[in-house]
Amino acid sequence: MKILILGATGRTGRLIVEEALKQGYDLNVLVRDKNKISFSSTTINIFQGTPTRRQDLAAAMQGCDLIISALGIVRASDAPWSKLISAKNFISESIKNAIAEADQQNVKRLITVSAWGVGDSKKDIPFWLRWLIDYTNMGPVYAEHEREEKLLANSNLNWTAVRPVALNDSEKIKTLKVSFNNLPKPSLYISRQSVAQFIVDIVKSDKYDRKSPTISES
């Protein structure tokens, strides 16, 4: 199986690439700057371009069976009020192209990193996180994931929108908790490493097809 990974130079995307290589998958990655890729493997093909340009995405998708998207809206820092670096529609435009091109290339499955607080899970998050989404520059990020999930829901793809809780950079792999409709109640944090492992672990499973699981650590 060959996987196309989008967002491979991001903090979570890098870990997804590492985990997929560790589990023996052949990979294509589409990045804006090849110099930012530090992976060295005979099973990874690097394409330079952007998923908002369909011809770049089409080239990177050749021969792939599945897409993993770790695309995000980049801010100047992790501070909620920090300036947006990416275009506000970067994720949704990329996913529109991925859906259209997947149909052309007979790719049937896409797994994406969304967020806890998107869609029907917004009612389940703490009040302070809802406030940050509504009144800071975190809002456009969540709005894009909302649009992304709606696009996937209206597509023919077997999609999974993974909704991790707040991310941290811990290297410890803890017991994972998968929640739907706030059951079981998620904890507040999860490591990016755990997210990466969960996403690669479900590549060959249909357990979460057309579902949006919230994931956290016990």
C-alpha positions in Angstrom: 0.0 0.0 0.0 1.2 3.5 -0.9 0.1 6.5 1.1 0.1 10.2 0.2 0.8 12.4 3.2 -0.1 16.1 3.2 1.3 18.4 5.8 4.4 16.2 6.2 6.6 19.0 7.5 4.3 20.0 10.4 4.8 18.9 13.9 2.2 16.2 13.7 2.7 15.4 10.0 6.4 14.6 10.6 5.5 12.1 13.2 2.9 10.5 10.9 5.6 10.1 8.3 8.0 8.5 10.8 5.3 6.1 12.0 4.2 5.1 8.5 7.8 4.4 7.5 8.2 2.4 10.7 5.2 0.3 9.8 6.6 -0.4 6.4 4.4 1.8 4.1 5.6 3.3 0.8 5.0 7.1 0.9 4.5 10.1 -1.3 4.7 13.5 0.4 3.7 16.8 -1.1 5.6 19.8 0.4 6.2 23.4 -0.5 9.9 23.2 0.2 11.8 20.0 -0.3 14.6 21.3 1.9 12.4 21.0 4.9 12.2 17.3 4.6 14.8 15.5 6.7 13.5 11.9 6.1 15.9 9.6 4.4 14.3 6.4 3.0 14.1 4.5 -0.2 10.4 4.2 0.3 9.5 7.9 0.3 9.0 10.0 -2.8 9.0 13.8 -2.3 7.0 16.1 -4.5 7.3 19.9 -4.3 4.2 22.0 -4.6 1.0 22.8 -2.8 -2.3 20.9 -2.4 -4.2 24.1 -3.3 -2.9 23.6 -6.9 -4.6 20.5 -8.3 -1.9 19.6 -10.8 0.6 19.4 -7.9 -1.7 17.2 -5.9 -2.5 15.0 -9.0 1.2 14.3 -9.5 1.8 13.4 -5.9 -1.3 11.2 -5.7 -0.1 8.9 -8.6 -0.1 5.3 -7.5 -1.4 6.0 -4.0 -4.1 4.0 -2.3 -4.9 6.3 0.5 -4.4 10.0 1.6 -3.5 11.2 5.1 -3.9 14.9 5.7 -2.2 16.7 8.6 -2.8 20.1 7.0 -3.4 23.0 9.3 -3.7 26.8 9.4 -0.3 28.1 10.5 -0.2 30.9 13.0 2.8 33.0 14.0 2.9 31.2 17.4 0.7 28.9 19.5 -0.8 32.0 21.2 -4.5 32.2 20.4 -4.3 35.8 19.2 -1.2 35.3 17.0 -1.4 36.3 13.3 -2.5 33.7 10.7 0.3 32.8 8.3 -1.7 30.5 6.0 -4.6 31.6 3.9 -7.9 31.2 5.8 -9.2 28.7 3.2 -6.0 26.7 2.9 -7.4 23.4 4.3 -10.8 23.5 2.5 -9.3 24.3 -0.8 -6.8 21.5 -0.5 -9.5 19.0 0.6 -11.7 20.1 -2.4 -8.8 19.2 -4.7 -8.1 16.0 -2.9 -11.7 14.8 -3.2 -11.9 15.7 -6.9 -8.5 14.2 -7.7 -9.2 11.0 -5.6 -12.3 10.4 -7.7 -10.2 10.7 -10.9 -7.4 8.4 -9.6 -9.7 5.9 -7.9 -8.4 6.6 -4.4 -11.2 5.6 -2.0 -9.9 6.5 1.5 -8.8 9.7 3.3 -7.8 10.2 6.9 -7.5 13.7 8.3 -6.4 15.4 11.5 -9.3 17.6 12.6 -9.9 18.8 16.2 -12.0 18.3 19.3 -14.5 21.1 19.2 -15.3 20.8 15.6 -18.9 20.1 14.5 -21.1 18.3 17.0 -18.2 18.0 19.5 -18.1 21.8 20.2 -20.8 21.4 22.8 -18.6 18.9 24.7 -15.5 21.1 25.1 -14.7 23.3 28.1 -16.2 26.7 28.1 -12.8 28.4 28.0 -12.0 26.6 24.8 -15.3 27.6 23.2 -14.5 31.2 24.2 -11.1 31.0 22.5 -12.6 29.5 19.3 -15.3 32.2 19.2 -13.1 35.3 20.0 -9.5 34.6 19.0 -7.5 33.6 15.9 -8.2 30.0 16.9 -11.6 30.5 15.3 -10.5 30.4 11.6 -8.6 27.2 12.2 -11.7 25.5 13.7 -13.9 27.0 10.9 -11.6 25.4 8.3 -11.8 22.0 10.0 -15.6 22.4 10.1 -15.6 23.1 6.3 -13.2 20.2 5.7 -15.4 17.7 7.6 -18.5 18.9 5.7 -16.7 18.4 2.3 -15.7 14.9 3.3 -19.2 14.0 4.5 -20.6 15.0 1.1 -18.0 13.1 -0.8 -17.8 9.5 -1.9 -14.7 8.8 0.1 -14.4 6.5 3.0 -13.1 9.2 5.3 -12.1 9.4 8.9 -11.8 12.8 10.6 -9.7 12.2 13.7 -10.4 14.8 16.4 -7.6 15.0 18.9 -7.9 17.0 22.1 -5.2 19.5 23.0 -1.9 18.4 21.6 1.5 18.3 23.4 4.9 17.1 22.4 5.4 14.3 25.0 7.2 11.3 23.6 5.4 8.9 25.9 2.8 6.7 24.4 -0.1 6.3 26.8 -3.3 4.3 26.7 -5.6 5.9 24.1 -9.3 6.7 24.7 -11.6 6.9 21.6 -14.8 8.8 22.2 -18.1 9.5 20.4 -20.7 12.0 21.7 -18.5 12.7 24.7 -18.5 9.0 25.8 -16.3 8.1 27.4 -15.5 11.6 28.5 -12.2 12.7 26.9 -9.3 13.9 28.9 -7.8 17.3 27.9 -4.5 16.3 26.4 -2.9 13.9 23.9 0.6 13.7 22.5 1.2 14.2 18.8 3.1 10.9 18.9 -0.1 9.1 20.0 -2.1 10.9 17.3 0.4 9.8 14.7 0.3 6.2 15.9 -3.5 6.0 16.0 -3.8 7.4 12.4 -1.3 5.0 10.9 -2.8 2.1 12.9 -6.2 2.6 11.4 -5.0 2.8 7.8 -6.1 -0.8 7.1 -9.2 -0.7 9.2 -12.7 0.3 8.2 -13.8 0.6 11.9 -13.9 4.4 11.7 -15.1 4.9 8.1 -17.2 8.0 7.7 -16.8 8.8 11.4 -15.2 11.5 13.5 -13.7 9.9 16.6 -12.3 12.1 19.4 -9.1 10.8 20.7 -7.4 11.5 24.1 -5.1 9.8 26.5 -6.3 8.0 29.6 
